[in-house]
Amino acid sequence: MLPLKEKDKPIVQKLLSAGCCARCVLRFCCVNVQAAYRQPQQETLKKLKAFITDTENSKCHGSAPPDSTDENKSHDAVVSETPEDPPSKRAKLEPSAAAAQPEEDAAAVVDLKDDESRVCVVCLGILQELCGPVQAVKIAEAVKAKSYEFDTLVLSVSLPAQLCVREHSCWLHVKKEVREKGLVLDKDDVIQVKEAFKWIMQGLVAKELGGVAVVTKSAFEVGVEFTHPQSDTDCHFLATTCPDCFKPTKNKQSVFTRMAVVKALEKISDTKFLKHYPCPPTQPTSSCISQDIQCLHVSVFIAGRYNKFCRSLPQTPWVIDGERRMESSVEELIAAPILSAFRADGFNFSSSGREDVDVRTLGNGRPFAMELLNPHRSRLNKVEMKELQETINKSSDKIRVRDLQIVTRDAMSRMKEGEEEKTKSYTALVWTQKPIQTEDIAFIDDIKVTATHISLCELTLDQKTPLRVLHRRALAIRQRVIHSMCTRFLDPHHFYLGLKTQAGTYIKEFVHGDFGRTKPNLCQLLKMDTDILELDVESVDVDWPPAIPE
């Protein structure tokens, strides 16, 4: 039974005559009952034909006028069936009547078969042979072949932009009929092809995947894309009539994106549209082409802390002019086992600051986070995460990770929040040009210096972008604070300098001055040339991610 009303008959007749498929007819009649679309399209087409011919047959047999005592009976027997008048009885003809109209019945059958074989002028076959059990099997097999782990999935559909043009043309085709009949029908009420496709396919795909729920929102997305090369030029006239809507972009293969076409159709007048495009649309000779099924899982985020024990290991791959300088990096040593465990296609690595290739990171380590792109596995339990952490630590003696855990996207932002205000502690091995004794550096433990004078406040530096990073950082003068310093004498030309500083302070430049680009600097304080031989990060004072007991 189709949820149609008497007022829908002229629209149904007009759309069927224009070459619309049965499901597109339902869409334009604003039928939002999902079950109606799930019926076989051939069956729906038969019911639509019976629906529009019912009134004609009733008139031919002298049915009662609307104001008779039968006015409450529906004129649409297909829509509103009653016990006294079931569809099976209506479908039967008396022997004499059947004998009197053999040619008319044969013609009707031929016409029905012709309608079934025609490609819809609006959906270009998407809601016909591309929407059913065969397509559901194809989707399910593609998903199974890619070995994702998931509990639910969302089905997405990508349609050719020209479907918007064809739908607009069909809308104009019935618009006049709608207005003449005084009916209330708005284009925005028409059910979208995507919605109808999903209503039909969701249950079928779920069944093929063993009952997995196909929902409206899920971390796992299965994308179905359709193209129709034959009608690619349908949109081209819009570029002339609405040139402002179509602007070339680097990442788009065509300017005729769905959004651009929709925008142009909102601007163009009915008169101008009808001048450039047929109404109703021309009959296509082929259906849309179904492209490869695409599967995509939302990113999974992993966080932890790492220690670096090697002075010849960069944080990220070190490549200069296309040539790799170091065989590995912190990022790669951590990422390889994680990518393997989650079977992800790629990753983005970030951390709370970074150390130079010759700097070690000790103490409780530096917080880091990884975004895993399109992971085929999305979760590990606590035992599996612990085993993954051990796998990373056993893979190299150059690094070690701790507190490895899965976090949310929102939690990722906490690593960067207030990073400029965070503090970090360092130990530097300093060389002095002139010989020194313990008492020569003792004053550094107590002194607090500003850029202009000695006082009991914190040491504020003006640091012009260091020469060594000028190729990747903008030239600027940045103020940074050294909260405290302490020294440990080693020999007449060496001592250890401990510092607690604001995050982002360039420690090496504070020690050697960077040709005066950092003021004040250690050279000025000791009144001699100094340089830094070794540097260790002792702590990064970011309370994230949460510590996991060993």
N, C-alpha and C positions, 0 to 999 in steps of 0.2 A: 504494500500500500504506500503510495507516494503522498507526502504532506503538501499537496497543492490545493489551491482554491479556484473557484470559478473565474476570478479576475486574472489568474495566471494563463488562461487558455490562449489569448491572443499573443502573449509573449512566447509561449511554448511553440505555437504555430510558426511564428516569425523566425525564431532561432533555428528550428529544425529545417525550415526552408532555406535558411542561410548557410547550412552545412555544419551547425554545431553538433557536438556529440551529446549524448543523453546527460552525462554528468555536468557538462558546461551549461546545459539548459537549467538544471537544478540550481547551479551557482547563480545564474542571472535571475532566477526566481527567488533568490535569497533563502533557499532551503538550508537551514543550519542543523538539521537532524542527521547526525553522522551515519546512522544505519542506512539511510537512503542512498548514500554514495557507495556503500559496501556491497550492494546488490550487483550481480553481473550486469554489465552495461547493456548487453543484448536484451536482458529481461526488462531493464529500466526503459529502454527504447520502445519496446512493445507496449509497456504501460503508458508511456507518454502518448503514443499514437492512439491508443484506446481512449485516453483521456480527452484528446482534442476532437476525436470523432464522435464521442458520446453525445454531445449536444446536437451535432448535425443529425445523427441517427434519431435522436429524440424528436427533433423538429419534423423529420420526414414521416415519423409514425404518429404524429399528432399528439405529442406529450402535453400535459397540462401546462398552462401558462403560469408564470411566477406567482400570480396572486390567487391561484387555486388552493384547494385544501391541502395539496401535496407540497406547498411551498417550503416546508421544513426539510423535505427530502433533498439530499445532495444531488446536483446535476453531474457531479464527478463521482461516478461509481467506483473508479479506481482509488480515489482518495478516501471517500467515506462510505464503506460498504456496510450494508445492513443485513440482518438475518433473512429478511424477506427477499433480498435481491443480491445474492452472492455473485462474485465475479464469474464463477464457473457457469452459472445459468446465463449470464449476459453474453458470454462468449459463444453460446450455442445458438444456432439458427434452426428454424423449423425446416423440415425436409423440402417443402415447397419453396421457401425463401432461398435456401441454399442452392436449389436447382435453378432458381430464377436468376442468380447473380454469380455464376461461376467465373465469368471473365473479370468482374470487379474484384473478387477475392484473390484471383491469381495476380492481378496487377498490384494489389496491396502487398502480397508476399514478396514480389520482386522489388517493390519500392523499399520495403523493410530491409531486404538483403543489401540493396545498394547503399542505404544509410549506414549499415553496419560496416561496410568495407571502406567507406570514405574516411579520410583523415580529417579530424576536426579543424575548422578554420581558426579556432581560438587557441586551444591548448596544444595544437600540432601533434596530437596523438598521445600526449603525456597521461591523460586520464582515460585512455583507451587501452591499447595493448601493452603500454609501458607501466601500467598500474594494476598489479594483480599478483597471483601466486608465483608466476614465473619470475617476475622482477624481485619478489620477496626472497626467493631461493638464491638468486644472484647476489643480493645484498648480504644475506646470511653467510654464504660461502666465502665472500670477500672478507667479512669480519673474522670468521673462523681461521682463515688462512694467515691472518696477521697476528694471531696469538696474543690478543690483549686480555688483561684481567679486568673485569668490570661487573658491577651489580645491576646497573641501569644504563640506558643509552638514550640519546636524543637524536632524532632523525632530522637532518637538514636537507633542503632542496635548493639547488641553484638553477634558475630558469633563464632561457634566452631573453634578452631585453626586448626583442620584438614581440613577445607575448603581450607586453603592456600596450603596444600600438594596436595589435589585433583586438584586444579586449576593449580598447577605447572605441575602435571602429564598430564593434558589435553593440556596444552600449549606445552609440549614436543611432544605430540601426533600429533599436527598440525604444529609444527615447521618445520619438514622435508618437508611437503607439501608446506609450505610457501616459503621456500628457493628454492625448485625445480622449483616453478613457477616464481621465481624472483620477488615475491611480497614484498612490504615494509610493515612490520607489526612488532610492538614491543610489548613485554609483558606489558610494562607500559601503553600502549594504551588501553588495555582490560578494559572494564567498570567493576568496582568493584560490588560485590553482594550488598553491603550496598547502593551504589548509585542507583542501579536498584530498590532495595526494596523501597527506599524513593520516587523515581519518581512515583512508582505505588501507594504507600500508602498515601502519603501526602494529595492528593486531597480527597481521600476516608475518611480519618480520619477527615479532616476539615469539610466535609459534615456532618458526624455523630455528630460532636460537634457544629452544628449550624452555620457553616461558619467561625469559628475561624481560623485565618491564621496560617498555618504550615510553618515555615520559617527556614532559615539556622542558625540563631543565635537568641536566646531568653533566658530570665531569667528562663523560665519554661521548663524542659526537661522531655519527656516521653520516657522511655527506654524499648526496646523489646529485650529479650534475648532468644537465641536458643541453645539447646544442642542436641548432637547425640551420646548417649552412645555406640551404635553399632560400631561406627568407632573411638572410643577414642584411640585405639592403632595405628591409622594411623601415628601418629607423633613419635612413640617410637623409630624407627630406627634412627632418627636424633640425639638422645642422644648419640648414639654410633659413628656415623659418624662425628658429630660436638659437642663434649662434652663441649667445651668452651662457647657455646651459652646457656647452660642450667645450671643455678646455683640456688640451693634452697634458698628461701627467707622466712622470718617469716610470711609475710602477704599473701602469695600466696598458695592456696591449691594444685596447680600443677605447676611443672616447665615448662610445655608445654604451656606457654602463647603465645598469638598471636604474640607479638613482638619478642619473642625468636624464634619461628618457622620461621617467616619471615627472621630473621637474618641468621638462619641456611640454609635456601633455597638459600640465596644470596651467601653463601660460598660453598655449595656442587656442585660438577661437575655433568654434565648431565649423564656421564657414571656411576658414583657412585650412583646417584639417581635411575637410571633405574635398577641397580643391586639389589636394596633393595625394590623397590616399583613398582607395575604393571602400565603399560601405554597402554591404558587408565586405569583409576581407576576401581575397581571392582564395580559391580552393587549392591547398597544397597537394602535391603528388607523393610526398614522402613524410614519414613521421620524424620526430626528434631522434637524435642519437644519444644513447646513454653512455656517458664517459665512465672511466674507472671509478670505483667506489673508494672514497677517501675516508680514512679513520684518523681521528685526532683526540688525544686525551689532554686535558688541561695540565698545566705544569705542576710538578711536585717540587716543593722547596725543602732543601736539606741545610741544616746549620750545624755548626760546631766550632771548635777552636783548634788551631794548629800551632805546633812548635817547629821551628826550622833550626837545625843544628849545623848546617853547612854554610861556608862562606863563598861558595861558588854555585849557588842555586838561585835563579831569579824567581820571583813570585809567579809571574806569567811567562809564557814562551817568549824568548828574546830573539827577535828576528830583525836584522838590519839589512835594508836593500835586498830583501828576498833571501838572505842567507841566515841560517840559524846559528847562533853563537854558543848556546849551551844545549846539551843533549836532552835536558828535561827541565821541569819547573815544579814549584809547589802545587800549582793548579792542576797540572797533568797527573802528578803522583796521587793526588786526592781523588781526582775526577774519574780516572780509569776504572777502579773497582766499583764506584758508585754507579757509573753509567752501565756497567755490566749487570749489576744487581737489579737495577730498575728497568733495564733494557730501553733506555731513552735514546732518542735520535740525536740529541745534542745538549748543551748546557751553557749557562751564563754564570760566571764566577765573580763574586764581589767579596770585599773584606773591609774591616774597620781600619782603614789606612793601609799602607804597604811599606815593606822594608826594602832596602837596596839589595842587590845580589850578594854583596859581601857582608851583610848584616845578619846576625842570628836573632831569632825570636825565642826567648826562654820563658821562664815563669809558667803562668797558667795559659800562655799562648795568645794568639790573635784571633778574635772572632771572624768567622767567614760564613758565607752562605752560597748555595748553588741553586739555580733554577734549572730543573731538569725538563727538557723540551720533549713533548710527546712521549712520555714514559709508557711502555706497554704493561708495566707493573707499577701500581700506585701506592702500595703500602707494604711495610715490613713490620713484624712484631718486635718487641723489645729484645728478644733473644737474637733474632736475625740482624737487628741493627748493631747489637754488640759484636756479633760475628763479623759484620761488614767493617766495623771500626778496627777490629783485630787484623783483618785482611789488609787494610791500608797500612797499618803500623808494621806489619811483617814484610811488606813489599819493598821497604827502603829504610835504611838507618839515617837518612837525611832529614826525615820529617816524622812527626807523630801527631795524631789527632785525638781529641777527647770530646766528650759531651755531644757526640753525633746523634742527631735527632731530626725528625720531620717536623716542620713548622708551617704556619699559614703564610699566605702572601702578605697579609697585614703585619704579621710579626716581623717580617723582613725589614720593614721600615724602621723598627726600633734600633737596628744596628747603626743606622745613619743619623738618627735623631740626636741633635745637639752635639754632633761630632766635634765641632770647633771648641766646645766647652769641656770636653772630656780631657783627662790627663793621661800621660804616658810616662813611664820611668825608663831610664837608659843607664848603661854603664859604658864609658868611653875610655879607651887607652890613648893617652895624650903624650905626644913627644914635644920637648921644649928645646929650643935652639941653644940656650944657655944652661949651664948646670944649675940645679936647684937642690935645696934641702927641704926637709919637712916644714920648717917654719916659713919658707917662701910661699907655700901654697895654703897654709893653714887659714889665712884670712878669708879664703873663698868659702869656707864652710859657714861663715857667719855673715858675710857681706851680702847686702841686697842693693842692687844698683838699677837706676833708670837710665835712659839714654843720655841724660845730661849731667847727672850727679849721683854721688854715693849717698844712700839713705837706708832706712829700715823698711822699705816697701819692696814688693816683688820686682824682679828684673823684667823690664819690658823691652823687647827687641823690635827694631824696624828691619825687616828682611826683604830686600829686593829679590825678585825671582832669581834663584841661583843659576849660574851659567850652565851647569850640567843638566838642568831640566828646562832650559829656556826654549828648547825645540818643541816641547809638548805642553808647556804652561804659559799663560799670558803674562806679559811683563807687568808687574805691579809691585807695590811695597805693602807687605803684610805685617801687621803687628801681632807678635806672639809673646806669651808670658812664660818665663822660667820661674816656677814656684819655689824651688829649693835646689841647692847644690851641696855636694860633699866630696872630699878628696881622700885618696889613699896613696901615700908615697911608695914608689917602687924602686927607683934608682935615680941618680943625678939627672937623667934626661927623660925619665918616664914617670907618670903617675896615672892613677885611675880617677876619673871624674864621674860621679853619680849625679844624675839630674832628674828632676820631676818637672815636666813641662806641659804646657797646653798642647793638645793634639795639633799636628800640622807644623810644628816647629822643626826647622832644618838644623839638626844637631851638628852635622859636619861643618856647615857654614858658620855656626856660632864658634866652633873651635878654631878654625883657621881664618875666618873673616871674609873669605870669598872676595879678596881684593877690595875690601871695604864695603861690600854690598850689604853685609849684616852689621848693624851698629846697635849697641856695643858688642864686642866679641872678646874671646879669651885672650887674644894677642894684646888687646888694649889693657885688659885687667892685669896681665902679668908683665906688660911692657917688654915683650919679646915675641919672636915668631913662635907659633905653636902649630901643630898639625895633629890630625886624628889617624891612628893606626888601626884600631879595631873599634867596632860599635856593636853592642848587644841591646835589644829591646827586652827589658826585664818584666814589664807589665803593661797591659792595655786596659785601662780602667773603664771598661764597658760591661755593665751587668747584664750581659746577654751573650749567647742563649743560656737558659737555666742550666745549672750544673747537674750532672747525672752522677750519682755516687758510683765509685769504682766497685 
